[in-house]
Amino acid sequence: MTRFAVRRDFADRYPVRQVGGREIRELWIPAGDVPLLNANLVGRIEVVHEFHPA
């Protein structure tokens, strides 16, 4: 799982959806807009959790 920041004017274009639980929210960005997302990243991308198959 990663955490990162994006420019507000970019993020405001997309809906925020609650997923999995009350505290988990995601921006829903279409796959075709990922290059725009990448261009609007601010700062570092942090790995906050890793999942390993059993």
CHARMM internal coordinates of N, CA and C (Angstrom, degrees):
IC EDIT
DIST 1 N 1 CA 1.4240
DIST 1 CA 1 C 1.5184
ANGL 1 N 1 CA 1 C 106.54
DIST 1 C 2 N 1.3044
ANGL 1 CA 1 C 2 N 115.68
DIHE 1 N 1 CA 1 C 2 N 139.64
DIST 2 N 2 CA 1.4611
ANGL 1 C 2 N 2 CA 119.88
DIHE 1 CA 1 C 2 N 2 CA -178.99
DIST 2 CA 2 C 1.5214
ANGL 2 N 2 CA 2 C 110.91
DIHE 1 C 2 N 2 CA 2 C -121.35
DIST 2 C 3 N 1.3320
ANGL 2 CA 2 C 3 N 114.28
DIHE 2 N 2 CA 2 C 3 N 160.51
DIST 3 N 3 CA 1.4643
ANGL 2 C 3 N 3 CA 121.09
DIHE 2 CA 2 C 3 N 3 CA 174.82
DIST 3 CA 3 C 1.5183
ANGL 3 N 3 CA 3 C 106.32
DIHE 2 C 3 N 3 CA 3 C -131.77
DIST 3 C 4 N 1.3317
ANGL 3 CA 3 C 4 N 115.66
DIHE 3 N 3 CA 3 C 4 N 136.43
DIST 4 N 4 CA 1.4586
ANGL 3 C 4 N 4 CA 120.12
DIHE 3 CA 3 C 4 N 4 CA 178.40
DIST 4 CA 4 C 1.5176
ANGL 4 N 4 CA 4 C 108.88
DIHE 3 C 4 N 4 CA 4 C -157.24
DIST 4 C 5 N 1.3007
ANGL 4 CA 4 C 5 N 116.29
DIHE 4 N 4 CA 4 C 5 N 164.92
DIST 5 N 5 CA 1.4607
ANGL 4 C 5 N 5 CA 122.39
DIHE 4 CA 4 C 5 N 5 CA 179.49
DIST 5 CA 5 C 1.5236
ANGL 5 N 5 CA 5 C 109.20
DIHE 4 C 5 N 5 CA 5 C -112.91
DIST 5 C 6 N 1.3231
ANGL 5 CA 5 C 6 N 114.92
DIHE 5 N 5 CA 5 C 6 N 147.32
DIST 6 N 6 CA 1.4655
ANGL 5 C 6 N 6 CA 121.51
DIHE 5 CA 5 C 6 N 6 CA 174.79
DIST 6 CA 6 C 1.5222
ANGL 6 N 6 CA 6 C 108.41
DIHE 5 C 6 N 6 CA 6 C -129.22
DIST 6 C 7 N 1.2990
ANGL 6 CA 6 C 7 N 115.92
DIHE 6 N 6 CA 6 C 7 N 158.74
DIST 7 N 7 CA 1.4636
ANGL 6 C 7 N 7 CA 120.55
DIHE 6 CA 6 C 7 N 7 CA 178.69
DIST 7 CA 7 C 1.5340
ANGL 7 N 7 CA 7 C 109.86
DIHE 6 C 7 N 7 CA 7 C -61.35
DIST 7 C 8 N 1.3193
ANGL 7 CA 7 C 8 N 115.57
DIHE 7 N 7 CA 7 C 8 N 135.63
DIST 8 N 8 CA 1.4662
ANGL 7 C 8 N 8 CA 121.02
DIHE 7 CA 7 C 8 N 8 CA -176.90
DIST 8 CA 8 C 1.5305
ANGL 8 N 8 CA 8 C 112.07
DIHE 7 C 8 N 8 CA 8 C -58.36
DIST 8 C 9 N 1.3279
ANGL 8 CA 8 C 9 N 118.38
DIHE 8 N 8 CA 8 C 9 N -42.68
DIST 9 N 9 CA 1.4637
ANGL 8 C 9 N 9 CA 119.30
DIHE 8 CA 8 C 9 N 9 CA -178.47
DIST 9 CA 9 C 1.5292
ANGL 9 N 9 CA 9 C 111.64
DIHE 8 C 9 N 9 CA 9 C -62.16
DIST 9 C 10 N 1.3171
ANGL 9 CA 9 C 10 N 117.77
DIHE 9 N 9 CA 9 C 10 N -29.58
DIST 10 N 10 CA 1.4668
ANGL 9 C 10 N 10 CA 120.89
DIHE 9 CA 9 C 10 N 10 CA 174.74
DIST 10 CA 10 C 1.5286
ANGL 10 N 10 CA 10 C 109.97
DIHE 9 C 10 N 10 CA 10 C -74.68
DIST 10 C 11 N 1.3229
ANGL 10 CA 10 C 11 N 117.12
DIHE 10 N 10 CA 10 C 11 N -50.07
DIST 11 N 11 CA 1.4653
ANGL 10 C 11 N 11 CA 121.54
DIHE 10 CA 10 C 11 N 11 CA -176.40
DIST 11 CA 11 C 1.5250
ANGL 11 N 11 CA 11 C 112.02
DIHE 10 C 11 N 11 CA 11 C -60.91
DIST 11 C 12 N 1.3094
ANGL 11 CA 11 C 12 N 117.76
DIHE 11 N 11 CA 11 C 12 N -33.86
DIST 12 N 12 CA 1.4665
ANGL 11 C 12 N 12 CA 121.32
DIHE 11 CA 11 C 12 N 12 CA -178.16
DIST 12 CA 12 C 1.5247
ANGL 12 N 12 CA 12 C 113.36
DIHE 11 C 12 N 12 CA 12 C -64.30
DIST 12 C 13 N 1.3106
ANGL 12 CA 12 C 13 N 118.39
DIHE 12 N 12 CA 12 C 13 N -13.86
DIST 13 N 13 CA 1.4691
ANGL 12 C 13 N 13 CA 122.07
DIHE 12 CA 12 C 13 N 13 CA 178.88
DIST 13 CA 13 C 1.5290
ANGL 13 N 13 CA 13 C 113.39
DIHE 12 C 13 N 13 CA 13 C -76.15
DIST 13 C 14 N 1.3364
ANGL 13 CA 13 C 14 N 116.66
DIHE 13 N 13 CA 13 C 14 N -15.87
DIST 14 N 14 CA 1.4632
ANGL 13 C 14 N 14 CA 121.28
DIHE 13 CA 13 C 14 N 14 CA -170.26
DIST 14 CA 14 C 1.5274
ANGL 14 N 14 CA 14 C 111.46
DIHE 13 C 14 N 14 CA 14 C -119.63
DIST 14 C 15 N 1.3369
ANGL 14 CA 14 C 15 N 116.29
DIHE 14 N 14 CA 14 C 15 N 149.34
DIST 15 N 15 CA 1.4656
ANGL 14 C 15 N 15 CA 119.09
DIHE 14 CA 14 C 15 N 15 CA 178.79
DIST 15 CA 15 C 1.5245
ANGL 15 N 15 CA 15 C 111.39
DIHE 14 C 15 N 15 CA 15 C -74.99
DIST 15 C 16 N 1.3301
ANGL 15 CA 15 C 16 N 114.95
DIHE 15 N 15 CA 15 C 16 N 147.35
DIST 16 N 16 CA 1.4624
ANGL 15 C 16 N 16 CA 122.04
DIHE 15 CA 15 C 16 N 16 CA 172.78
DIST 16 CA 16 C 1.5199
ANGL 16 N 16 CA 16 C 106.37
DIHE 15 C 16 N 16 CA 16 C -97.84
DIST 16 C 17 N 1.3147
ANGL 16 CA 16 C 17 N 117.09
DIHE 16 N 16 CA 16 C 17 N 129.74
DIST 17 N 17 CA 1.4640
ANGL 16 C 17 N 17 CA 122.11
DIHE 16 CA 16 C 17 N 17 CA -179.54
DIST 17 CA 17 C 1.5210
ANGL 17 N 17 CA 17 C 109.44
DIHE 16 C 17 N 17 CA 17 C -118.87
DIST 17 C 18 N 1.3107
ANGL 17 CA 17 C 18 N 115.18
DIHE 17 N 17 CA 17 C 18 N 141.34
DIST 18 N 18 CA 1.4615
ANGL 17 C 18 N 18 CA 121.58
DIHE 17 CA 17 C 18 N 18 CA 173.44
DIST 18 CA 18 C 1.5171
ANGL 18 N 18 CA 18 C 107.49
DIHE 17 C 18 N 18 CA 18 C -84.55
DIST 18 C 19 N 1.3359
ANGL 18 CA 18 C 19 N 116.74
DIHE 18 N 18 CA 18 C 19 N 128.44
DIST 19 N 19 CA 1.4665
ANGL 18 C 19 N 19 CA 120.99
DIHE 18 CA 18 C 19 N 19 CA -177.69
DIST 19 CA 19 C 1.5270
ANGL 19 N 19 CA 19 C 109.68
DIHE 18 C 19 N 19 CA 19 C -134.87
DIST 19 C 20 N 1.2904
ANGL 19 CA 19 C 20 N 116.75
DIHE 19 N 19 CA 19 C 20 N 142.08
DIST 20 N 20 CA 1.4614
ANGL 19 C 20 N 20 CA 120.82
DIHE 19 CA 19 C 20 N 20 CA 172.61
DIST 20 CA 20 C 1.5113
ANGL 20 N 20 CA 20 C 115.91
DIHE 19 C 20 N 20 CA 20 C 73.99
DIST 20 C 21 N 1.2941
ANGL 20 CA 20 C 21 N 118.89
DIHE 20 N 20 CA 20 C 21 N -42.34
DIST 21 N 21 CA 1.4514
ANGL 20 C 21 N 21 CA 122.97
DIHE 20 CA 20 C 21 N 21 CA -178.42
DIST 21 CA 21 C 1.5098
ANGL 21 N 21 CA 21 C 110.22
DIHE 20 C 21 N 21 CA 21 C -168.10
DIST 21 C 22 N 1.3162
ANGL 21 CA 21 C 22 N 116.35
DIHE 21 N 21 CA 21 C 22 N 171.64
DIST 22 N 22 CA 1.4722
ANGL 21 C 22 N 22 CA 120.25
DIHE 21 CA 21 C 22 N 22 CA -175.63
DIST 22 CA 22 C 1.5148
ANGL 22 N 22 CA 22 C 113.49
DIHE 21 C 22 N 22 CA 22 C -62.09
DIST 22 C 23 N 1.3140
ANGL 22 CA 22 C 23 N 117.60
DIHE 22 N 22 CA 22 C 23 N -29.28
DIST 23 N 23 CA 1.4622
ANGL 22 C 23 N 23 CA 120.70
DIHE 22 CA 22 C 23 N 23 CA -175.74
DIST 23 CA 23 C 1.5193
ANGL 23 N 23 CA 23 C 113.68
DIHE 22 C 23 N 23 CA 23 C -92.99
DIST 23 C 24 N 1.3193
ANGL 23 CA 23 C 24 N 117.62
DIHE 23 N 23 CA 23 C 24 N -4.33
DIST 24 N 24 CA 1.4628
ANGL 23 C 24 N 24 CA 120.80
DIHE 23 CA 23 C 24 N 24 CA -175.95
DIST 24 CA 24 C 1.5271
ANGL 24 N 24 CA 24 C 108.67
DIHE 23 C 24 N 24 CA 24 C -102.51
DIST 24 C 25 N 1.3222
ANGL 24 CA 24 C 25 N 115.01
DIHE 24 N 24 CA 24 C 25 N 114.25
DIST 25 N 25 CA 1.4648
ANGL 24 C 25 N 25 CA 120.62
DIHE 24 CA 24 C 25 N 25 CA 178.91
DIST 25 CA 25 C 1.5243
ANGL 25 N 25 CA 25 C 108.99
DIHE 24 C 25 N 25 CA 25 C -126.46
DIST 25 C 26 N 1.3160
ANGL 25 CA 25 C 26 N 116.00
DIHE 25 N 25 CA 25 C 26 N 145.26
DIST 26 N 26 CA 1.4612
ANGL 25 C 26 N 26 CA 121.61
DIHE 25 CA 25 C 26 N 26 CA -178.99
DIST 26 CA 26 C 1.5137
ANGL 26 N 26 CA 26 C 109.99
DIHE 25 C 26 N 26 CA 26 C -135.34
DIST 26 C 27 N 1.3205
ANGL 26 CA 26 C 27 N 115.72
DIHE 26 N 26 CA 26 C 27 N 146.78
DIST 27 N 27 CA 1.4633
ANGL 26 C 27 N 27 CA 120.09
DIHE 26 CA 26 C 27 N 27 CA 166.40
DIST 27 CA 27 C 1.5141
ANGL 27 N 27 CA 27 C 107.32
DIHE 26 C 27 N 27 CA 27 C -78.89
DIST 27 C 28 N 1.2954
ANGL 27 CA 27 C 28 N 116.85
DIHE 27 N 27 CA 27 C 28 N 134.04
DIST 28 N 28 CA 1.4609
ANGL 27 C 28 N 28 CA 120.17
DIHE 27 CA 27 C 28 N 28 CA 177.15
DIST 28 CA 28 C 1.5187
ANGL 28 N 28 CA 28 C 108.20
DIHE 27 C 28 N 28 CA 28 C -98.18
DIST 28 C 29 N 1.3363
ANGL 28 CA 28 C 29 N 114.48
DIHE 28 N 28 CA 28 C 29 N 101.78
DIST 29 N 29 CA 1.4575
ANGL 28 C 29 N 29 CA 121.74
DIHE 28 CA 28 C 29 N 29 CA -177.01
DIST 29 CA 29 C 1.5184
ANGL 29 N 29 CA 29 C 107.96
DIHE 28 C 29 N 29 CA 29 C -112.86
DIST 29 C 30 N 1.3349
ANGL 29 CA 29 C 30 N 118.04
DIHE 29 N 29 CA 29 C 30 N 123.78
DIST 30 N 30 CA 1.4679
ANGL 29 C 30 N 30 CA 120.24
DIHE 29 CA 29 C 30 N 30 CA 179.21
DIST 30 CA 30 C 1.5349
ANGL 30 N 30 CA 30 C 111.48
DIHE 29 C 30 N 30 CA 30 C -59.31
DIST 30 C 31 N 1.3133
ANGL 30 CA 30 C 31 N 115.86
DIHE 30 N 30 CA 30 C 31 N 146.21
DIST 31 N 31 CA 1.4720
ANGL 30 C 31 N 31 CA 121.17
DIHE 30 CA 30 C 31 N 31 CA -177.96
DIST 31 CA 31 C 1.5250
ANGL 31 N 31 CA 31 C 111.61
DIHE 30 C 31 N 31 CA 31 C -54.44
DIST 31 C 32 N 1.3105
ANGL 31 CA 31 C 32 N 117.42
DIHE 31 N 31 CA 31 C 32 N -35.54
DIST 32 N 32 CA 1.4615
ANGL 31 C 32 N 32 CA 120.42
DIHE 31 CA 31 C 32 N 32 CA -179.95
DIST 32 CA 32 C 1.5153
ANGL 32 N 32 CA 32 C 113.79
DIHE 31 C 32 N 32 CA 32 C -65.99
DIST 32 C 33 N 1.3466
ANGL 32 CA 32 C 33 N 117.11
DIHE 32 N 32 CA 32 C 33 N -17.80
DIST 33 N 33 CA 1.4624
ANGL 32 C 33 N 33 CA 121.19
DIHE 32 CA 32 C 33 N 33 CA -179.75
DIST 33 CA 33 C 1.5251
ANGL 33 N 33 CA 33 C 113.08
DIHE 32 C 33 N 33 CA 33 C -96.63
DIST 33 C 34 N 1.3357
ANGL 33 CA 33 C 34 N 117.91
DIHE 33 N 33 CA 33 C 34 N 4.19
DIST 34 N 34 CA 1.4727
ANGL 33 C 34 N 34 CA 120.32
DIHE 33 CA 33 C 34 N 34 CA -179.45
DIST 34 CA 34 C 1.5317
ANGL 34 N 34 CA 34 C 111.97
DIHE 33 C 34 N 34 CA 34 C -58.44
DIST 34 C 35 N 1.3307
ANGL 34 CA 34 C 35 N 120.64
DIHE 34 N 34 CA 34 C 35 N -39.34
DIST 35 N 35 CA 1.4686
ANGL 34 C 35 N 35 CA 118.27
DIHE 34 CA 34 C 35 N 35 CA 176.22
DIST 35 CA 35 C 1.5379
ANGL 35 N 35 CA 35 C 112.21
DIHE 34 C 35 N 35 CA 35 C -59.57
DIST 35 C 36 N 1.3338
ANGL 35 CA 35 C 36 N 117.40
DIHE 35 N 35 CA 35 C 36 N -35.91
DIST 36 N 36 CA 1.4630
ANGL 35 C 36 N 36 CA 120.32
DIHE 35 CA 35 C 36 N 36 CA 176.26
DIST 36 CA 36 C 1.5191
ANGL 36 N 36 CA 36 C 111.00
DIHE 35 C 36 N 36 CA 36 C -68.02
DIST 36 C 37 N 1.3335
ANGL 36 CA 36 C 37 N 116.52
DIHE 36 N 36 CA 36 C 37 N -39.68
DIST 37 N 37 CA 1.4574
ANGL 36 C 37 N 37 CA 120.56
DIHE 36 CA 36 C 37 N 37 CA 175.49
DIST 37 CA 37 C 1.5241
ANGL 37 N 37 CA 37 C 109.91
DIHE 36 C 37 N 37 CA 37 C -57.75
DIST 37 C 38 N 1.3063
ANGL 37 CA 37 C 38 N 116.92
DIHE 37 N 37 CA 37 C 38 N -49.66
DIST 38 N 38 CA 1.4664
ANGL 37 C 38 N 38 CA 121.35
DIHE 37 CA 37 C 38 N 38 CA -179.49
DIST 38 CA 38 C 1.5230
ANGL 38 N 38 CA 38 C 111.78
DIHE 37 C 38 N 38 CA 38 C -57.85
DIST 38 C 39 N 1.3258
ANGL 38 CA 38 C 39 N 116.43
DIHE 38 N 38 CA 38 C 39 N -38.60
DIST 39 N 39 CA 1.4645
ANGL 38 C 39 N 39 CA 120.64
DIHE 38 CA 38 C 39 N 39 CA -179.50
DIST 39 CA 39 C 1.5231
ANGL 39 N 39 CA 39 C 112.20
DIHE 38 C 39 N 39 CA 39 C -71.26
DIST 39 C 40 N 1.3363
ANGL 39 CA 39 C 40 N 117.46
DIHE 39 N 39 CA 39 C 40 N -16.73
DIST 40 N 40 CA 1.4530
ANGL 39 C 40 N 40 CA 121.54
DIHE 39 CA 39 C 40 N 40 CA -176.90
DIST 40 CA 40 C 1.5274
ANGL 40 N 40 CA 40 C 113.99
DIHE 39 C 40 N 40 CA 40 C -108.82
DIST 40 C 41 N 1.3277
ANGL 40 CA 40 C 41 N 117.32
DIHE 40 N 40 CA 40 C 41 N 10.70
DIST 41 N 41 CA 1.4553
ANGL 40 C 41 N 41 CA 120.88
DIHE 40 CA 40 C 41 N 41 CA 175.76
DIST 41 CA 41 C 1.5238
ANGL 41 N 41 CA 41 C 110.00
DIHE 40 C 41 N 41 CA 41 C -67.84
DIST 41 C 42 N 1.3347
ANGL 41 CA 41 C 42 N 115.77
DIHE 41 N 41 CA 41 C 42 N 144.62
DIST 42 N 42 CA 1.4600
ANGL 41 C 42 N 42 CA 121.79
DIHE 41 CA 41 C 42 N 42 CA 178.85
DIST 42 CA 42 C 1.5246
ANGL 42 N 42 CA 42 C 107.34
DIHE 41 C 42 N 42 CA 42 C -125.70
DIST 42 C 43 N 1.3036
ANGL 42 CA 42 C 43 N 117.39
DIHE 42 N 42 CA 42 C 43 N 124.90
DIST 43 N 43 CA 1.4618
ANGL 42 C 43 N 43 CA 120.57
DIHE 42 CA 42 C 43 N 43 CA 176.79
DIST 43 CA 43 C 1.5183
ANGL 43 N 43 CA 43 C 112.78
DIHE 42 C 43 N 43 CA 43 C 79.67
DIST 43 C 44 N 1.3342
ANGL 43 CA 43 C 44 N 114.56
DIHE 43 N 43 CA 43 C 44 N -154.43
DIST 44 N 44 CA 1.4595
ANGL 43 C 44 N 44 CA 122.40
DIHE 43 CA 43 C 44 N 44 CA -173.30
DIST 44 CA 44 C 1.5224
ANGL 44 N 44 CA 44 C 111.82
DIHE 43 C 44 N 44 CA 44 C -91.12
DIST 44 C 45 N 1.3230
ANGL 44 CA 44 C 45 N 115.56
DIHE 44 N 44 CA 44 C 45 N 154.87
DIST 45 N 45 CA 1.4583
ANGL 44 C 45 N 45 CA 122.65
DIHE 44 CA 44 C 45 N 45 CA 169.62
DIST 45 CA 45 C 1.5220
ANGL 45 N 45 CA 45 C 106.17
DIHE 44 C 45 N 45 CA 45 C -98.69
DIST 45 C 46 N 1.3388
ANGL 45 CA 45 C 46 N 116.82
DIHE 45 N 45 CA 45 C 46 N 123.40
DIST 46 N 46 CA 1.4588
ANGL 45 C 46 N 46 CA 121.67
DIHE 45 CA 45 C 46 N 46 CA -177.72
DIST 46 CA 46 C 1.5245
ANGL 46 N 46 CA 46 C 110.69
DIHE 45 C 46 N 46 CA 46 C -107.79
DIST 46 C 47 N 1.3134
ANGL 46 CA 46 C 47 N 117.01
DIHE 46 N 46 CA 46 C 47 N 135.27
DIST 47 N 47 CA 1.4613
ANGL 46 C 47 N 47 CA 121.91
DIHE 46 CA 46 C 47 N 47 CA 170.29
DIST 47 CA 47 C 1.5227
ANGL 47 N 47 CA 47 C 105.99
DIHE 46 C 47 N 47 CA 47 C -84.66
DIST 47 C 48 N 1.3476
ANGL 47 CA 47 C 48 N 117.02
DIHE 47 N 47 CA 47 C 48 N 118.64
DIST 48 N 48 CA 1.4645
ANGL 47 C 48 N 48 CA 120.22
DIHE 47 CA 47 C 48 N 48 CA -176.87
DIST 48 CA 48 C 1.5280
ANGL 48 N 48 CA 48 C 112.42
DIHE 47 C 48 N 48 CA 48 C -107.51
DIST 48 C 49 N 1.3342
ANGL 48 CA 48 C 49 N 117.47
DIHE 48 N 48 CA 48 C 49 N -14.08
DIST 49 N 49 CA 1.4641
ANGL 48 C 49 N 49 CA 120.37
DIHE 48 CA 48 C 49 N 49 CA 177.66
DIST 49 CA 49 C 1.5182
ANGL 49 N 49 CA 49 C 108.46
DIHE 48 C 49 N 49 CA 49 C -163.66
DIST 49 C 50 N 1.3232
ANGL 49 CA 49 C 50 N 115.94
DIHE 49 N 49 CA 49 C 50 N 145.26
DIST 50 N 50 CA 1.4650
ANGL 49 C 50 N 50 CA 121.82
DIHE 49 CA 49 C 50 N 50 CA 176.30
DIST 50 CA 50 C 1.5109
ANGL 50 N 50 CA 50 C 109.28
DIHE 49 C 50 N 50 CA 50 C -120.98
DIST 50 C 51 N 1.3156
ANGL 50 CA 50 C 51 N 116.54
DIHE 50 N 50 CA 50 C 51 N 143.16
DIST 51 N 51 CA 1.4477
ANGL 50 C 51 N 51 CA 122.16
DIHE 50 CA 50 C 51 N 51 CA 176.35
DIST 51 CA 51 C 1.5356
ANGL 51 N 51 CA 51 C 108.17
DIHE 50 C 51 N 51 CA 51 C -113.08
DIST 51 C 52 N 1.2956
ANGL 51 CA 51 C 52 N 115.80
DIHE 51 N 51 CA 51 C 52 N 132.97
DIST 52 N 52 CA 1.4559
ANGL 51 C 52 N 52 CA 120.58
DIHE 51 CA 51 C 52 N 52 CA 179.71
DIST 52 CA 52 C 1.5296
ANGL 52 N 52 CA 52 C 108.67
DIHE 51 C 52 N 52 CA 52 C -122.75
DIST 52 C 53 N 1.3418
ANGL 52 CA 52 C 53 N 117.55
DIHE 52 N 52 CA 52 C 53 N 127.73
DIST 53 N 53 CA 1.4582
ANGL 52 C 53 N 53 CA 119.44
DIHE 52 CA 52 C 53 N 53 CA 178.63
DIST 53 CA 53 C 1.5261
ANGL 53 N 53 CA 53 C 111.24
DIHE 52 C 53 N 53 CA 53 C -62.55
DIST 53 C 54 N 1.3042
ANGL 53 CA 53 C 54 N 114.83
DIHE 53 N 53 CA 53 C 54 N 147.45
DIST 54 N 54 CA 1.4748
ANGL 53 C 54 N 54 CA 120.02
DIHE 53 CA 53 C 54 N 54 CA -179.04
DIST 54 CA 54 C 1.5168
ANGL 54 N 54 CA 54 C 111.22
DIHE 53 C 54 N 54 CA 54 C -73.42
END
COOR INIT
IC SEED 1 N 1 CA 1 C
IC BUILD
